[in-house]
């Protein structure tokens, strides 16, 4: 059961490292966190909840996995078991909804995005609306990081080139997880009252490489983070998509 859950729901962040801290700083470039009402939709073990509480006391988390919520409650008090596809909150509740590597695992990713937008505070007059921040797997990244099925068995690990296969072939290897092109991710916003603030791609944190081979890891970071400033960012590990709620 534990293995099945890891396959279908993915692995949450078990420790807070450089990669997570960097993503938090990227988020803060586009979304103020101080004294804001924040929802982590798919909070896992609560690592980002704890980080958000540096800036605000109004931090909430939901996750479908009861075991993870039992752990998350030790890091943040306002957590509950719920589906991100049917959020148990009123319209216009939050200044920020955060979705970190979650939507790729959901039966209905479009419904999850619509729910996130629903609970964002709409723009009013000169006041901008709340913002949704999404990190999601990039289809152009050379490796599938969620593992794959091969000859009837699931293989954990980074599998090269699967993401470059046509959709129907990729689905045979990875029926448990999606990866998004720029177009397919943006298509989830169709018909919703939002505007795109930023859409880019980011590379990994490389924490494991740095721990094992510090000089190599630092070199890999410098090279790949430099690529984020060039058109080659399209090969990054994850999309970073920030959208703002416009009107009711």
Protein Blocks (a to p, Z undefined) as FASTA:
>chain_A
ZZmmmmmnopadfbdcfklmmmmmmmmmmocfehpacddehjanommmmmmmmmocbbcd
ddfblklmmmmmmmombbcdddfklccbdehkbfbdcdehklmmpmblmlmmmmmmmmpc
cdehjbccdddddddddfklcbdfkbpaeehiacedjdehklmpcfklmmmmmmmbccdd
fklmmmmmgoiacddfbdcddddeklmmmmmmmmlmmmmmmmmmmmmmpmklmmpmbdcd
ddddfbZZ
